[in-house]
Each structure stands twice: as structure tokens, then as C-alpha cells.
Amino acid sequence: MIVKTASLTKRYGTHTALDGVDLAVPEGSVYGLVGPNGAGKTTLLALLAGLRKPTAGELTIAVAKRKVALLPDTPQFDPWLTGREVVELARGLMGVAADPDRVLADAGLADAADRRVGGYSRGMLQRLGLAATIVGEPEVLLLDEPASALDPAGRREVLDLIARMRGHATVILSSHILGDVQEVCDTVGVLRAGRLLFQGPIANLLVGRAVPAYRIKLRPPTDGVAAALRALPWVTGVEPDGPDTLRCNVSSLAEAESRLPGALAEAGARVVSLAPLAPDLEDVFLELTS
């Protein structure tokens, strides 16, 4: 493991922000930290970056300190600098030879490289922060809500950039956008009230956690279909899931696979599509943190 903590604890007076966290981050992975507001995500990243000292516990990062980089959730820069000058300054401080133009292009800022930062939107500042962080070619990259202020196109660019870093650097990111975490992260840690509730591959978190269900798209008329399904002993619930669409919860996917098509035909349903609903991180997150 490239990043490890043992019983890591951080207190502010009587408030415990982190309570005995045992983090284990595989080298080359993209590790997602998720949790509600106040869970301790930002505190944990600050401890890993060396910006704060733990109250108790141990912390080990198996790279040189200059190879650890942090992107805060609201990066700020001197407004009179251009985007290129910000990245050039970061490159000079790190003493590396990465191409700033390539890094700016990867962050989606090639056309704004010579504009003054004071005229950047918040989303552009977020991407500039990422460019200034990765220009140092860090081996461990800590990202605090890297896509929170971005529009869909900007978020897509940032997520693609993070995904490309898998295997070349170890990325630890916090996010409240669970779909982004599920898309780019291979490992996840779920925090609540300073405690680590789960840690491991996303696949292990999702397996067996969500209610087996099908999404059924019907062609009108749909009268009576939901009632017919609710009467079946292996159906645990039927709810609307959009126009002419039903979500059908079942006790067993295997039983539904053999019986659901026949049940729909018997109810006179005109089926447009029928597909199992894969569990997603949001469902599991709500189960763990409720």
C-alpha cells in the first residue's frame, strides 16, 4: 500500500473530526472518499498532505514529500497572472520539466492560457488548479471535490484526465458526486462522523447491497399492469419510475428472470424494454450513512 494510516485521529477541542481511521490505498489506484458533509473527508486529505498534524495514530506515505500534491476544493490564484504563468510558476517550484501547454490542454484551458486568472469562472479556476497540481508530476495526488464547480463538459474533461492517471499516479479524491466516484474510482472509502464505515473495491461494496429490481418500459395503455405484478409472491414492490415506466423490486433475480416475462404477458403488457437495475453507489451510500 502506498498510503496507510493506523488509528488516525484528529480532534479540534472536544470535536472529533476523525476517529481511528485505518486507510489503505493501493499504489496506482484511484481511491474515492465519499461521505456526508462533516464526515471528515477534507480533514483526512489535509492530514495526508501534511497541512495538519494528527492528534493520534500513524500515517505513512511511501513517496517523497515533494511527490505529494493537494488540490483544495476552492483553489485561488493571483488575479493578474495568466493561466500559463500560474502553471509555469508551479512547474518552477516543483523543478520539473513537464510541458505546461500540454497540461493546460489536458485540463481544457488551451484557449484561455493567456487570459488573466481574474477573469476566470470558478469552473475554470478549478481546472487551472488541477493543471497546476499535475504539472509537478506527483506520485500521490490528493483532490478535494475536483469536479464540484464544473459544468457537464468540464466535469467530463476532468474525469477523463483523472482516469488516465490510473497506474501512473495514485489518486485520492473526495466527492459528493457519487456517479463520478463510481465512474473513475476502483477503490472507495465511506466516511461518516469521522469513522471509516467501508473500504475496498467498489465491486465488493455493491455486490449484494442493493434490492434486486427491474426497470420495465411499457407502451400505453398500462392500466392494471402494476396491480398484477404486486399480486405475485416474488414481487416485493412496484413503483412508477418515469412516464410509462415501472420499477419492479423482486425477492430473487433468478426467479424474476424465469417468471417476469410470462407475468407481463399474462397482464396484457406491451413491453418496450425490460432490464435489471444494477446497484449503484448512491443506493449503497444511503444504506451505510442513514
N, C-alpha and C positions, 0 to 999 in steps of 0.2 A: 504494500500500500504506500502510495506516495504522500498521502496526508492522513495522519492518525491523531486522534485525541483520546484521552482516558480520563473519565470522570470530570470533564471540563466544566467549570462552574464560574459564573460571573454574577456578582451581586452589586447593586447600587443601593447602599444603605440597607434598608430592610427588604428591598425588592430583589428577587432572584430572577435575573434575565435568562440565564442558562443554568440548568440543574443536572449536572452529572452526564454530559453528552459524550458518548463514545462514537466518534466519527471514523469511518474507514473508507477512503476514496481510492479506487484502483487507478494505477498510472494509465494515462491516455484516455480516461473516460470523460464523459460529460455528465456531471453529477448535479441533479436538481434538488434544491432545498425549497420545500413548499410548507406553508402553514399560514394560519390567520394572522392578521395584524397583531403585533405584540408577541409573536411566538418566539422571537429571539434570532431570526434569520440575519438581520443586519449586524447584531452584536456578534454572532458567530463569525461572520465574514471579517469584521474588524479585528477580532482576536487572531484569526488566521493571517491577516495582513500585518500584524504586529502593531496596529494603531492603538490597541488597548491591551491591558495586562489581565490575565485571568485571576480570579480570586482563589481558585484551587484547581487541581488537576494538571494534566500534562498535554502538551501539544508538540507534534513532530511533523515537519515538512522536509522531505528528503531531497531538497534542492537548495542552492544558494539563495540568500535573501533577495539579491538583485534579480533573480529569475522568478520572483513572485510579484504579480501585478494586480491592482484592485481598481475596478471601475465603480465609483459610487453611483447611487441612484439618480442624483441630480448634479452631473459634472458642470463646472463653471470655469470659464477662461477669461483672460483679459480681453475686453471687447475690441481693442484697437488692433489685435493680432488677426491675421488671416488664418484660415483653416490650415493651409500649408505650413505657415510659421509655427502653429501650435504643434503639429506633428513633427516638424524639424527640431523644435525645442525638445520634445520628448525623446526623439532619437538621439540628440546630442547628450542629454542627461544619462541615457542608458548606454551610450558608447557603442552603438551597433550600426550596421550598415544596411538595414532594411530600406527598401525603396518607398519613400513617403507617398509618391504618386500612386503606386500600386495599392498601398494600404488605404488611401483616400478613395480610390476607385472601388475597392472591396467593400468599403463602408457606404457606398452610394453617394460620395461627395465630390466626385471628379469635377463636376460643373461648378461647384461652389468653393473650390480650393483657394481661389484668390480673393474671395469676399471676406470682409471683416466679420469676425465672430459676433460682434454686437448686433448684426442683422440676421443672425441665425434663429430659426424657430427652435422650440425646445426639443423637438424630434431630431433636428439637425445637430444640436449640441450633444444629444445622446449618442448619435453615430460618430461625431467627432471624438467624443470621449473614448469610444471603442477603438477608433483608429489610433489615437494617442496611446492607448493601452497595449495594443497588439504590435505596434511598431517596434517595441522593445524585445519582441520575440520571447515572451515569458514561457517558462515551462509549466507554471501553475497560474491560471487566470481566474480571478475572483470577480464575478459580475453580480452587482446588486440591481435587480429589476432592469435588465439591459434593454427590454423592448416596451417598457411601460408607457412611454410617451410617443410611440411611433404610430403612424398610420399603417394600414394593412400592407402597402407596398414596402415601406421602410422596415416593418417588422419582418417581412419575408426576406429582405436582404440580410438583416442581422442574424436571423435564424439560420440562413444558408451559410453565412460566414462562421457561425459557431459550430455548425455540423461539420464543416470542412476541417476544423481544428482537431476533431476526434483522432486520436492516435499520434498527433504531432505535439499536442499540449494537453494538460489536464485542466478541464474547465469545471469550476463550481459556480453555479448560478442560482440566485433566488428569484422567484417569480410568483405572482398571484394569477398569471395567465396559465391555467393548468394545461390547456391544449398545447401551448408552446413547450412546456416541460415534457409532456408525453411524446411530442414530435421529435425533439432533439436530444433528450437525455436517455442514457442507457441505465443509469442508476438514480435512485431517488431516496431522499430522506424527508420524513414527515415530522415537523416540529409542532408542538403545541405547549404553550405556557412554559417554554424553556426545556421541555423534555423531548427526546427523540423517540417517537412512537413506532416508527418503522424505518428500516434502512435495508436496501438491497436492490436487485434488478427490478425494473418496472414490471416485467412479466410476472415475477413472483408476487408482486403486490396485487396485480389484477386478477390472477387466477383464483377462482372460487370465491371472490368477494362480492361480485355484483349479482343481482337477481336475474336468473335466466329469462330472457324476453325476446319477442319477435316484433318487428315493425311490419304492419300489414297495410299496404296501399290498395284501396278499393275504388272501383268505378261505381258512381251512383246508379241506382239507389242503394243505400247501405242500411236501410231500416231492418232492425231485428238481428243483425249480424253480431253486435256486441253482446246482446242478451243471450243469444245461442251459445256463444263462446263461454260466457260466465257460468252457464249451467253445467259445463264439463268439469269432472272431478280433478283433472290435472291442470286446470287453468286457475291461477291464483288471483288474477285481476285483469281487467280490460279498461283502458282509458283512452280518450282521444289524444292524438299526437300530431295534430295538424289537419288540414282540410281532407276529408275522406280517408283519414289515416288512423289506424288503431295501434296502440302498444298493448301487446298481449303478454302478460307475465305467466310463466309456467313453472311447474314444480320440477320438471325434468326436460332438458333439451332433447334427449334421446326419444322420450315419449312424444314430444311435440313434433319431431321430425317425421314420425310414422303416422301420427293421427291428425295433425293440424290441417294438412291439405284436404283430407276427407271431410273434416268437420266444416271447413269453409264451403266446400261444395254442397254439403247437405243443407247448409244455411242459405244456399242460393247466392252466395257472394260472388261477385265478378272481380277477381283478384288481378290487380295490375302488377304488384310485386310483393314478395314475401322474403324477409331476410332476418336472421338472428341479429340481435343487438350486442355488439362486443362491449365488454365492460370498459369504462374509461376512468381516467384518473380522478375526474371530478366526483364521480359516484363514490369511489373508494375514499377520497379525501373527506367527503361529508360524513361517511360512516365512521372514520377514525377520529374526526375532530368534533363530532356532535356530542 
